[in-house]
Amino acid sequence: MRSHSIRDDRCRWCSVERIHPIITDKATCRVRFRATSPCVTPTASLPCVTPPASYPLRPPHPAAIVELCFRGRVTTTHLGQIFHVAGRPDVAEASEALSWFPDGALVYDTTGRIVYCGHRDGRPAPTTPETVHDHGDAFLIPGFVDTHIHFPQTYSVDAYGGGQLLEWLESCIFPAEARLADPDFARQIARDFVARRIAVGTTAAMVFGSAFPPAQDALFDETRRAGLRLVSGRGIQTVGGPSAGPLLTSERQAIELTADEIDRWHAADSGDVGSALLHVAIVPRFSLSVTTETLAGLGELYDDVRARGVYVHTHLNEDNSPDNGEIDQVKRSYRVDAYLDTYDGRFLPGSRVGGAGLLGRRTVMAHAVHCTDRELARMAETGTSIAHCPVSQLFLGSGTMPWRRTVAAGLTVAAGTDVGAGDEWLISRVLSDAFKVHLSEPGDASAVMHPAEMLFTGTLAGARALDMEDRFGNFDVGKEADFLVIDPHAWPPLEMILRQGIRADDDETARDQTLFALLMGLREPAITEVHVRGRRVTSADSN
């Protein structure tokens, strides 16, 4: 006999509707863990619930669990219109996992952990005093995650270099990055970088760092003061042209400086990788900026520190200009079959193994515009993620990452601004360009991104790429409350399209239309509050 499923109440763990398989007598979540796990299973990651000695086959009603979360806990509540992609879907499942509460309430405790997300009338009355912030018709969405941005290029946005990637690096970027050798200048650019992140609602970021350790110290210091999330590492270059000269180190220095940065800054804010806001990455600029000796040394270092939760971040397959473009130069210089081989320990001629690889679930490759099927499959196999940067690809004429083909390979694809080749700091502007370029891909490659896929790519996919999906990225109960308050009245063009735009009669389509207008029309002035772990963050200038 086949099991029939009926929709029941919304799951308070993942904010999507539950399904009760009639035969199994067991409530399951339609999205979380792809509809295979109990709807409300207490785990160590949800400390507000103390599981009974013997957990019943049928979980209690979600409201009972929510009451357990509230009991005796001091809470803060934010009221507004809530959008988030709930549970643990992949991008193809994002539309099914999209939750919208026009009369929403987001509630978290004093540790910043979410204890409720849903309709405001559905939250149990608190047993202790609570603080309530009523934002009216403003929106609450998860904080944006930027998986590729260059700290030393903060002042290099819209730099005119008269060429594509390699020419632009030589004429505009290497000279600009050399200025961070001055500690006073580095401190100023760090302050401005952090202020820009707050202004655009980027609560977590994977940041390509400076070559100079004092500049990196300034970045980590300013980020820690602000209370944002950061993954960063010094940019490693051991070979390069004349303009890159000030950025170069010896092979030995490259390894020693990177190891020192890991020891000093990885989880420095808490001492615990599982709860830290600050993390360190190993960051070879790209394969043309290092040698086989550098890659071998970095692979050996990563073998030593991988278990400590250290990251890897670099560029891959960005520019396919014939003959002298990045990809052809890498393959010719290393005499390898594929660009990815240089990061996979196969950097000797003929793609022979020369050392340990740098791929893994805490590795993020920026761009990946021109990957072969084998490269995509290898990244998926190792859990490596991609930072998708359509704004900078347009700026440098690098082409378009094939959306359908890349996500079909099973990869996590998250959004990256790539400031300074990217001239937009706001992740929703990256998502806007992604929608446009993928709609414009030729023939069967053309893709219409669902608004939920866009929100997923700018939030939950970023948390997944950083291997911190269990901590932030949406408003699931037990996660840390990273969120933005978006007030359309603070940006009249956004308020106008949200108030006057055409909406369908059916609720689901109207929901999608509202989210699309919100993401496409969002501009910086409308982001009125930024919160990390429930704490409002502000720039030094506003203190």
RODO-2510 file (C-alpha; in nm, 4 decimals, decimal comma):
residues 543
     n   res          X          Y          Z
     1     m     0,0000     0,0000     0,0000
     2     r     0,1424     0,3381    -0,1023
     3     s     0,1789     0,6101     0,1590
     4     h    -0,0205     0,9268     0,0981
     5     s     0,1010     1,2556     0,2402
     6     i    -0,1032     1,5472     0,3623
     7     r     0,0159     1,8946     0,4565
     8     d    -0,0072     1,9752     0,8228
     9     d     0,1044     2,2701     1,0352
    10     r     0,4301     2,4514     0,9646
    11     c     0,7442     2,3054     1,1158
    12     r     0,8891     2,5423     1,3729
    13     w     1,2381     2,4027     1,3122
    14     c     1,2615     2,4828     0,9454
    15     s     0,9529     2,6999     0,8932
    16     v     0,8110     2,4882     0,6123
    17     e     0,4979     2,2809     0,6095
    18     r     0,5229     1,9357     0,7604
    19     i     0,4117     1,6149     0,5967
    20     h     0,2583     1,3278     0,7925
    21     p     0,3043     0,9962     0,6093
    22     i    -0,0090     0,8173     0,7207
    23     i     0,1367     0,4687     0,7355
    24     t     0,4627     0,5409     0,9147
    25     d     0,3000     0,7465     1,1915
    26     k     0,6050     0,9718     1,1895
    27     a     0,6145     1,3411     1,1132
    28     t     0,8777     1,4363     0,8583
    29     c     0,9933     1,7648     0,7223
    30     r     0,9323     1,8272     0,3540
    31     v     1,2672     1,9993     0,2994
    32     r     1,5130     1,9438     0,5834
    33     f     1,7508     1,6576     0,4978
    34     r     1,5394     1,6017     0,1865
    35     a     1,2298     1,4811     0,3710
    36     t     1,3945     1,1893     0,5480
    37     s     1,4352     1,3067     0,9066
    38     p     1,1961     1,3750     1,1933
    39     c     1,0417     1,7179     1,1830
    40     v     1,1455     1,8042     1,5365
    41     t     1,4462     1,6075     1,6499
    42     p     1,6357     1,7681     1,9394
    43     t     2,0080     1,7813     1,8710
    44     a     2,3169     1,9243     2,0327
    45     s     2,2929     2,2188     1,7943
    46     l     1,9596     2,3181     1,9489
    47     p     2,0527     2,3838     2,3110
    48     c     1,7157     2,5334     2,4037
    49     v     1,5582     2,1870     2,4088
    50     t     1,6384     1,9166     2,6631
    51     p     1,5353     1,5865     2,5057
    52     p     1,3472     1,3426     2,7257
    53     a     1,5128     1,0147     2,8195
    54     s     1,2945     0,8320     2,5707
    55     y     1,1899     1,0372     2,2703
    56     p     0,8497     0,9281     2,1330
    57     l     0,8061     0,7943     1,7823
    58     r     0,5701     1,0779     1,6969
    59     p     0,7295     1,4131     1,7850
    60     p     0,5198     1,6457     1,9970
    61     h     0,3292     1,9263     1,8318
    62     p     0,5715     2,1988     1,7163
    63     a     0,4094     2,4511     1,9507
    64     a     0,5103     2,2362     2,2487
    65     i     0,8718     2,2470     2,1371
    66     v     0,8544     2,6236     2,0897
    67     e     0,7223     2,6604     2,4442
    68     l     1,0233     2,4631     2,5681
    69     c     1,2467     2,7086     2,3831
    70     f     1,0775     3,0077     2,5458
    71     r     1,0469     2,8744     2,8986
    72     g     1,2542     3,0833     3,1390
    73     r     1,4583     3,2474     2,8617
    74     v     1,5049     3,6200     2,8125
    75     t     1,4225     3,6882     2,4495
    76     t     1,4310     3,9634     2,1892
    77     t     1,1621     3,9771     1,9218
    78     h     1,1721     4,1573     1,5869
    79     l     0,8421     4,1996     1,4028
    80     g     0,8182     4,2542     1,0280
    81     q     0,7800     4,0779     0,6948
    82     i     1,0130     3,7777     0,6944
    83     f     1,1695     3,5985     0,3981
    84     h     1,4172     3,3126     0,4276
    85     v     1,5016     2,9826     0,2595
    86     a     1,4405     2,7276     0,5323
    87     g     1,5986     2,3918     0,6083
    88     r     1,8806     2,2385     0,4049
    89     p     1,7670     2,2450     0,0417
    90     d     1,9890     2,2592    -0,2627
    91     v     1,9355     2,5412    -0,5097
    92     a     1,6823     2,3449    -0,7150
    93     e     1,4710     2,2986    -0,4013
    94     a     1,4932     2,6605    -0,2874
    95     s     1,1501     2,7593    -0,4169
    96     e     0,9892     2,4784    -0,2167
    97     a     1,1828     2,5843     0,0929
    98     l     1,1002     2,9539     0,0665
    99     s     0,9200     3,0834     0,3749
   100     w     0,7333     3,4148     0,3859
   101     f     0,5642     3,5546     0,6916
   102     p     0,4010     3,8914     0,6086
   103     d     0,3162     3,9200     0,9790
   104     g     0,6376     3,7602     1,0966
   105     a     0,8233     3,7382     1,4243
   106     l     1,1895     3,6493     1,4671
   107     v     1,2762     3,5642     1,8274
   108     y     1,6194     3,4916     1,9743
   109     d     1,7662     3,4535     2,3203
   110     t     2,0531     3,6305     2,4945
   111     t     2,3092     3,4067     2,3223
   112     g     2,1794     3,5215     1,9839
   113     r     2,0268     3,1823     1,8998
   114     i     1,6917     3,1737     1,7256
   115     v     1,4095     3,0204     1,9278
   116     y     1,1209     3,1036     1,6951
   117     c     1,0521     3,2191     1,3402
   118     g     0,6985     3,2334     1,2093
   119     h     0,3704     3,4196     1,2307
   120     r     0,3727     3,6645     1,5180
   121     d     0,0410     3,5332     1,6486
   122     g     0,1893     3,1842     1,6711
   123     r     0,4655     3,2592     1,9150
   124     p     0,3943     3,1530     2,2741
   125     a     0,3735     3,4201     2,5389
   126     p     0,7165     3,4597     2,7025
   127     t     0,7521     3,3625     3,0668
   128     t     1,0151     3,6319     3,1232
   129     p     1,0300     3,9960     3,0096
   130     e     1,1080     4,0358     2,6404
   131     t     1,2282     4,3214     2,4214
   132     v     1,0126     4,3784     2,1133
   133     h     1,1159     4,5771     1,8047
   134     d     0,8236     4,6394     1,5704
   135     h     0,9543     4,7303     1,2249
   136     g     0,6104     4,7783     1,0725
   137     d     0,6086     4,6756     0,7068
   138     a     0,9891     4,6507     0,6866
   139     f     1,1459     4,3205     0,5822
   140     l     1,3710     4,0855     0,7778
   141     i     1,5999     3,8630     0,5717
   142     p     1,9156     3,6658     0,6584
   143     g     2,2411     3,8580     0,6395
   144     f     2,4161     3,8517     0,3035
   145     v     2,7207     3,6268     0,2592
   146     d     2,9938     3,7444     0,0199
   147     t     3,2163     3,4515    -0,0739
   148     h     3,4723     3,6496    -0,2740
   149     i     3,5860     4,0054    -0,2090
   150     h     3,9300     4,1726    -0,2112
   151     f     4,0177     4,3787     0,0966
   152     p     4,3221     4,5557    -0,0582
   153     q     4,1103     4,6589    -0,3598
   154     t     3,8640     4,8640    -0,1530
   155     y     3,9709     5,1829    -0,3313
   156     s     4,0181     5,0142    -0,6703
   157     v     3,6544     4,9835    -0,7736
   158     d     3,6005     5,1106    -1,1286
   159     a     3,9736     5,1364    -1,1976
   160     y     4,0275     5,1737    -1,5712
   161     g     4,3021     4,9514    -1,7048
   162     g     4,2217     4,9264    -2,0720
   163     g     4,2229     4,5482    -2,0855
   164     q     4,1020     4,2206    -1,9466
   165     l     4,2117     4,0350    -1,6340
   166     l     4,5904     4,0108    -1,6635
   167     e     4,6382     4,3587    -1,8102
   168     w     4,4102     4,5077    -1,5435
   169     l     4,6036     4,3372    -1,2645
   170     e     4,9360     4,4720    -1,3901
   171     s     4,8243     4,8283    -1,4550
   172     c     4,5692     4,8886    -1,1777
   173     i     4,5672     4,6301    -0,9024
   174     f     4,9219     4,5323    -0,8138
   175     p     5,0287     4,8982    -0,7721
   176     a     4,7170     4,9691    -0,5631
   177     e     4,7728     4,6695    -0,3368
   178     a     5,1363     4,7688    -0,2809
   179     r     5,0134     5,0809    -0,0981
   180     l     4,9068     4,8639     0,1972
   181     a     5,2731     4,8281     0,2932
   182     d     5,2125     5,1539     0,4827
   183     p     5,0546     5,0484     0,8174
   184     d     4,8654     5,3777     0,8574
   185     f     4,7148     5,3462     0,5112
   186     a     4,6319     4,9820     0,5807
   187     r     4,4471     5,0756     0,8994
   188     q     4,2414     5,3358     0,7140
   189     i     4,1473     5,0996     0,4335
   190     a     4,0535     4,8334     0,6901
   191     r     3,8160     5,0766     0,8618
   192     d     3,6581     5,1723     0,5310
   193     f     3,6307     4,8101     0,4197
   194     v     3,4475     4,7077     0,7362
   195     a     3,2205     5,0130     0,7162
   196     r     3,1249     4,9238     0,3587
   197     r     3,0436     4,5669     0,4622
   198     i     2,8096     4,6909     0,7325
   199     a     2,6434     4,9442     0,5030
   200     v     2,5520     4,6764     0,2486
   201     g     2,4517     4,4094     0,4986
   202     t     2,7348     4,1616     0,4417
   203     t     2,7383     3,9796     0,7739
   204     a     2,9811     3,7062     0,6612
   205     a     3,2540     3,7228     0,3993
   206     m     3,5429     3,5262     0,2547
   207     v     3,8002     3,7982     0,2004
   208     f     4,1054     3,7897    -0,0223
   209     g     4,3666     3,9509     0,1981
   210     s     4,6680     4,1762     0,1675
   211     a     5,0211     4,0519     0,1123
   212     f     5,1353     4,2504     0,4172
   213     p     5,0835     4,1010     0,7668
   214     p     5,0256     4,4398     0,9397
   215     a     4,7446     4,5098     0,6933
   216     q     4,5895     4,1728     0,7721
   217     d     4,6202     4,2488     1,1428
   218     a     4,4277     4,5709     1,0815
   219     l     4,1570     4,3828     0,8923
   220     f     4,1105     4,1241     1,1669
   221     d     4,1208     4,3925     1,4384
   222     e     3,8567     4,6111     1,2737
   223     t     3,6344     4,3141     1,1931
   224     r     3,6546     4,1859     1,5497
   225     r     3,5644     4,5294     1,6828
   226     a     3,2597     4,5471     1,4569
   227     g     3,1445     4,1927     1,5334
   228     l     3,1200     4,0675     1,1749
   229     r     3,2105     3,7229     1,0433
   230     l     3,5355     3,6951     0,8484
   231     v     3,7352     3,4305     0,6657
   232     s     4,0573     3,5782     0,5273
   233     g     4,4217     3,5110     0,4549
   234     r     4,7183     3,7036     0,3211
   235     g     4,7465     3,6972    -0,0572
   236     i     5,0358     3,4688    -0,1495
   237     q     5,2573     3,5594    -0,4452
   238     t     5,6057     3,4234    -0,5053
   239     v     5,6423     3,5132    -0,8742
   240     g     5,5178     3,8021    -1,0857
   241     g     5,5967     4,0933    -1,3115
   242     p     5,7561     4,4257    -1,2152
   243     s     5,4385     4,5867    -1,0805
   244     a     5,3830     4,2869    -0,8505
   245     g     5,7345     4,3149    -0,7067
   246     p     5,6390     4,4700    -0,3694
   247     l     5,3847     4,1910    -0,3128
   248     l     5,6259     3,9003    -0,3615
   249     t     5,7904     3,6865    -0,0953
   250     s     6,0270     3,3921    -0,1072
   251     e     5,8880     3,0391    -0,1042
   252     r     5,9938     2,9978     0,2576
   253     q     5,8425     3,3293     0,3668
   254     a     5,5152     3,2442     0,1963
   255     i     5,4723     2,9338     0,4103
   256     e     5,6022     3,0902     0,7322
   257     l     5,3845     3,4010     0,7087
   258     t     5,0752     3,1949     0,6328
   259     a     5,1402     2,9564     0,9215
   260     d     5,1946     3,2518     1,1540
   261     e     4,8662     3,4121     1,0473
   262     i     4,6829     3,0869     1,1182
   263     d     4,8374     3,0607     1,4639
   264     r     4,7588     3,4207     1,5545
   265     w     4,4161     3,4806     1,4018
   266     h     4,2295     3,1551     1,3387
   267     a     3,9415     3,1553     1,5922
   268     a     4,1262     3,4294     1,7813
   269     d     3,8046     3,5902     1,9028
   270     s     3,6756     3,2837     2,0895
   271     g     3,9468     3,0184     2,0883
   272     d     3,6919     2,7730     1,9494
   273     v     3,6579     2,7190     1,5744
   274     g     3,2993     2,6054     1,6221
   275     s     3,1892     2,9385     1,7668
   276     a     3,4432     3,1860     1,6269
   277     l     3,3656     3,4825     1,4053
   278     l     3,7249     3,5087     1,2777
   279     h     3,8807     3,2409     1,0575
   280     v     4,1943     3,2158     0,8442
   281     a     4,2333     3,0858     0,4893
   282     i     4,5339     2,9803     0,2828
   283     v     4,5161     3,2144    -0,0172
   284     p     4,7451     3,1627    -0,3170
   285     r     4,6450     3,4456    -0,5500
   286     f     4,6201     3,2191    -0,8525
   287     s     4,8435     2,9596    -1,0100
   288     l     5,0343     3,2154    -1,2181
   289     s     5,1430     3,3967    -0,8994
   290     v     5,3069     3,0914    -0,7401
   291     t     5,5369     2,8034    -0,8349
   292     t     5,5261     2,4280    -0,7986
   293     e     5,7429     2,4698    -0,4886
   294     t     5,4893     2,7131    -0,3415
   295     l     5,1993     2,4793    -0,4145
   296     a     5,3848     2,1840    -0,2648
   297     g     5,4597     2,3823     0,0511
   298     l     5,1023     2,5071     0,0835
   299     g     4,9677     2,1552     0,0339
   300     e     5,1919     2,0278     0,3118
   301     l     5,0845     2,3142     0,5378
   302     y     4,7181     2,2480     0,4653
   303     d     4,7613     1,8827     0,5521
   304     d     4,8860     1,9986     0,8915
   305     v     4,6047     2,2506     0,9602
   306     r     4,3042     2,1115     0,7721
   307     a     4,1702     1,9482     1,0892
   308     r     4,1749     2,2882     1,2611
   309     g     3,9095     2,4162     1,0217
   310     v     4,1391     2,6365     0,8136
   311     y     4,0073     2,7407     0,4705
   312     v     4,1506     2,7670     0,1188
   313     h     4,0538     3,0415    -0,1238
   314     t     4,1829     3,1203    -0,4715
   315     h     4,0859     3,1923    -0,8335
   316     l     4,0042     2,9374    -1,1025
   317     n     3,9290     2,9510    -1,4757
   318     e     3,8402     3,3190    -1,4899
   319     d     3,9790     3,4376    -1,8237
   320     n     3,9927     3,2239    -2,1381
   321     s     4,1391     3,4816    -2,3750
   322     p     4,3296     3,2816    -2,6390
   323     d     4,7056     3,2319    -2,6113
   324     n     4,7865     3,4919    -2,3450
   325     g     4,4799     3,4560    -2,1247
   326     e     4,4925     3,3232    -1,7698
   327     i     4,3818     2,9661    -1,8447
   328     d     4,6135     2,9099    -2,1399
   329     q     4,9081     3,0570    -1,9500
   330     v     4,8457     2,8316    -1,6491
   331     k     4,8224     2,5172    -1,8609
   332     r     5,1292     2,6160    -2,0617
   333     s     5,3364     2,7203    -1,7596
   334     y     5,2627     2,4072    -1,5555
   335     r     5,2137     2,1759    -1,8569
   336     v     4,8975     2,0344    -1,7008
   337     d     4,5772     1,9082    -1,8578
   338     a     4,3444     2,1292    -1,6544
   339     y     4,3772     2,4431    -1,4432
   340     l     4,2180     2,2722    -1,1398
   341     d     4,4973     2,0133    -1,1384
   342     t     4,7377     2,2761    -1,0041
   343     y     4,5287     2,3029    -0,6849
   344     d     4,4638     1,9297    -0,6632
   345     g     4,8263     1,8315    -0,6035
   346     r     4,8687     1,7432    -0,9735
   347     f     5,0874     2,0402    -1,0638
   348     l     5,3777     1,8562    -1,2292
   349     p     5,4022     1,8208    -1,6092
   350     g     5,1394     1,5877    -1,7470
   351     s     4,9242     1,6565    -1,4388
   352     r     5,1369     1,4213    -1,2328
   353     v     5,1034     1,4344    -0,8561
   354     g     5,3596     1,6629    -0,6937
   355     g     5,2173     1,7047    -0,3467
   356     a     4,9064     1,7287    -0,1331
   357     g     4,6019     1,9014    -0,2763
   358     l     4,4086     2,2045    -0,1571
   359     l     4,0537     2,0953    -0,2424
   360     g     3,7876     2,0179     0,0176
   361     r     3,4675     2,1300     0,1845
   362     r     3,6362     2,4438     0,3209
   363     t     3,7797     2,5407    -0,0180
   364     v     3,6113     2,8095    -0,2285
   365     m     3,7120     2,8742    -0,5890
   366     a     3,6301     3,2174    -0,7256
   367     h     3,4773     3,2453    -1,0739
   368     a     3,5077     2,8967    -1,2309
   369     v     3,3686     3,0457    -1,5513
   370     h     3,5306     2,8102    -1,8008
   371     c     3,5505     2,4718    -1,6256
   372     t     3,5581     2,1359    -1,7986
   373     d     3,3142     1,8646    -1,6967
   374     r     3,6013     1,6822    -1,5276
   375     e     3,6894     1,9883    -1,3210
   376     l     3,3288     2,0359    -1,2110
   377     a     3,3000     1,6699    -1,1163
   378     r     3,6229     1,6815    -0,9168
   379     m     3,5127     1,9885    -0,7227
   380     a     3,1789     1,8254    -0,6460
   381     e     3,3543     1,5065    -0,5363
   382     t     3,5755     1,6945    -0,2897
   383     g     3,3037     1,9291    -0,1605
   384     t     3,4763     2,2348    -0,3064
   385     s     3,2451     2,5333    -0,3628
   386     i     3,2309     2,8134    -0,6192
   387     a     3,2048     3,1876    -0,5592
   388     h     2,9985     3,3181    -0,8500
   389     c     3,0924     3,6751    -0,9477
   390     p     2,8843     3,7898    -1,2474
   391     v     2,9427     4,1615    -1,1857
   392     s     3,3205     4,1367    -1,2191
   393     q     3,2885     3,8962    -1,5111
   394     l     3,0944     4,1652    -1,6944
   395     f     3,3471     4,4330    -1,5959
   396     l     3,6468     4,2350    -1,7239
   397     g     3,4739     4,0632    -2,0150
   398     s     3,5499     3,7209    -1,8692
   399     g     3,2338     3,5493    -1,9909
   400     t     2,9457     3,3904    -1,8020
   401     m     2,9640     3,0933    -1,5691
   402     p     2,7146     2,8413    -1,7154
   403     w     2,4508     2,8269    -1,4420
   404     r     2,2563     2,5155    -1,5422
   405     r     2,5643     2,3075    -1,6133
   406     t     2,7463     2,4130    -1,2971
   407     v     2,4641     2,3530    -1,0489
   408     a     2,3743     2,0276    -1,2261
   409     a     2,7225     1,9037    -1,1353
   410     g     2,6188     1,9107    -0,7692
   411     l     2,8313     2,2052    -0,6601
   412     t     2,7460     2,4700    -0,4048
   413     v     2,7449     2,8014    -0,5909
   414     a     2,7344     3,1134    -0,3739
   415     a     2,7493     3,4834    -0,4540
   416     g     3,0641     3,6948    -0,4568
   417     t     3,1051     4,0652    -0,5285
   418     d     3,4725     4,0390    -0,6288
   419     v     3,5310     4,4000    -0,5259
   420     g     3,7354     4,5686    -0,6933
   421     a     3,6787     4,4131    -1,0396
   422     g     3,3231     4,3951    -0,9172
   423     d     3,1917     4,7473    -0,8788
   424     e     2,8935     4,6531    -0,6619
   425     w     2,9329     4,5922    -0,2877
   426     l     2,5717     4,4893    -0,2366
   427     i     2,5068     4,1162    -0,2788
   428     s     2,1556     4,1762    -0,4102
   429     r     2,3121     4,3666    -0,7024
   430     v     2,5243     4,0590    -0,7724
   431     l     2,2065     3,8494    -0,7691
   432     s     2,0422     4,0977    -1,0046
   433     d     2,3256     4,0625    -1,2556
   434     a     2,3185     3,6844    -1,2126
   435     f     1,9507     3,6804    -1,3062
   436     k     2,0199     3,8864    -1,6187
   437     v     2,3286     3,7072    -1,7479
   438     h     2,1847     3,3584    -1,7003
   439     l     1,8593     3,4528    -1,8691
   440     s     2,0764     3,5710    -2,1596
   441     e     2,2785     3,2504    -2,1941
   442     p     2,2284     3,0998    -2,5410
   443     g     1,9842     2,8219    -2,6267
   444     d     1,9198     2,5492    -2,3738
   445     a     2,1741     2,7028    -2,1357
   446     s     1,9372     2,9920    -2,0649
   447     a     1,8017     2,9849    -1,7102
   448     v     1,5387     3,1895    -1,5297
   449     m     1,6484     3,2063    -1,1675
   450     h     1,3587     3,1797    -0,9239
   451     p     1,3591     3,4577    -0,6607
   452     a     1,4121     3,1906    -0,3948
   453     e     1,7191     3,0658    -0,5838
   454     m     1,8524     3,4205    -0,5800
   455     l     1,7953     3,4597    -0,2059
   456     f     1,9453     3,1151    -0,1450
   457     t     2,2576     3,2023    -0,3474
   458     g     2,3148     3,5215    -0,1491
   459     t     2,2517     3,3750     0,1974
   460     l     2,2256     3,0028     0,2731
   461     a     2,4526     2,8907    -0,0126
   462     g     2,7207     3,1245     0,1195
   463     a     2,6939     2,9777     0,4672
   464     r     2,7188     2,6307     0,3133
   465     a     3,0240     2,7268     0,1063
   466     l     3,1889     2,8459     0,4283
   467     d     3,0941     2,5161     0,5945
   468     m     2,8941     2,7061     0,8560
   469     e     2,5414     2,6254     0,7444
   470     d     2,4643     2,4889     1,0904
   471     r     2,5324     2,8345     1,2387
   472     f     2,3709     3,0909     1,0070
   473     g     2,2234     3,1468     0,6611
   474     n     1,8532     3,1232     0,7436
   475     f     1,6174     3,1492     1,0399
   476     d     1,5968     2,7845     1,1440
   477     v     1,5540     2,7384     1,5175
   478     g     1,8899     2,6944     1,6914
   479     k     2,0897     2,9012     1,4430
   480     e     2,2505     3,2340     1,5230
   481     a     2,0425     3,5405     1,4388
   482     d     2,2264     3,7095     1,1518
   483     f     1,9728     3,9321     0,9779
   484     l     1,9021     4,2595     0,8017
   485     v     1,6178     4,5038     0,8487
   486     i     1,5159     4,6482     0,5124
   487     d     1,2897     4,9524     0,5293
   488     p     1,1462     5,0346     0,1856
   489     h     1,0485     5,3832     0,3067
   490     a     1,4193     5,4652     0,3386
   491     w     1,4591     5,4180    -0,0381
   492     p     1,1484     5,5531    -0,2168
   493     p     1,2092     5,3725    -0,5490
   494     l     1,1961     5,0400    -0,3628
   495     e     0,8877     5,1411    -0,1658
   496     m     0,7176     5,2423    -0,4898
   497     i     0,7633     4,9104    -0,6695
   498     l     0,6688     4,7099    -0,3614
   499     r     0,3546     4,9153    -0,2991
   500     q     0,2355     4,9743    -0,6551
   501     g     0,3664     4,6716    -0,8446
   502     i     0,1275     4,4202    -1,0001
   503     r     0,0678     4,1106    -0,7867
   504     a    -0,0987     3,7837    -0,8832
   505     d    -0,4172     3,6644    -0,7167
   506     d    -0,2635     3,3432    -0,5833
   507     d    -0,0545     3,3810    -0,2706
   508     e     0,2490     3,1826    -0,3876
   509     t     0,3032     3,3831    -0,7054
   510     a     0,2425     3,7093    -0,5194
   511     r     0,5025     3,6002    -0,2647
   512     d     0,7580     3,5334    -0,5386
   513     q     0,6836     3,8659    -0,7073
   514     t     0,7348     4,0509    -0,3800
   515     l     1,0684     3,8817    -0,3096
   516     f     1,1895     3,9450    -0,6647
   517     a     1,1019     4,3148    -0,6420
   518     l     1,2717     4,3348    -0,3025
   519     l     1,5986     4,1825    -0,4258
   520     m     1,6097     4,3623    -0,7601
   521     g     1,5088     4,7014    -0,6199
   522     l     1,7141     4,6942    -0,2998
   523     r     1,9735     4,9664    -0,2573
   524     e     2,2036     5,0470     0,0317
   525     p     1,9934     5,3216     0,2003
   526     a     1,7089     5,0750     0,2595
   527     i     1,9294     4,8535     0,4805
   528     t     1,8589     5,0251     0,8101
   529     e     1,9865     4,7642     1,0574
   530     v     2,2447     4,4843     1,0454
   531     h     2,2587     4,2170     1,3169
   532     v     2,5070     3,9359     1,3838
   533     r     2,4182     3,6848     1,6561
   534     g     2,1331     3,9141     1,7490
   535     r     2,3661     4,2066     1,8155
   536     r     2,3286     4,5166     1,6036
   537     v     2,6582     4,6050     1,4365
   538     t     2,7629     4,9567     1,3454
   539     s     3,0663     5,1144     1,1836
   540     a     3,3251     5,3130     1,3767
   541     d     3,1998     5,6327     1,2110
   542     s     2,8516     5,5866     1,3580
   543     n     2,9713     5,5275     1,7160
***
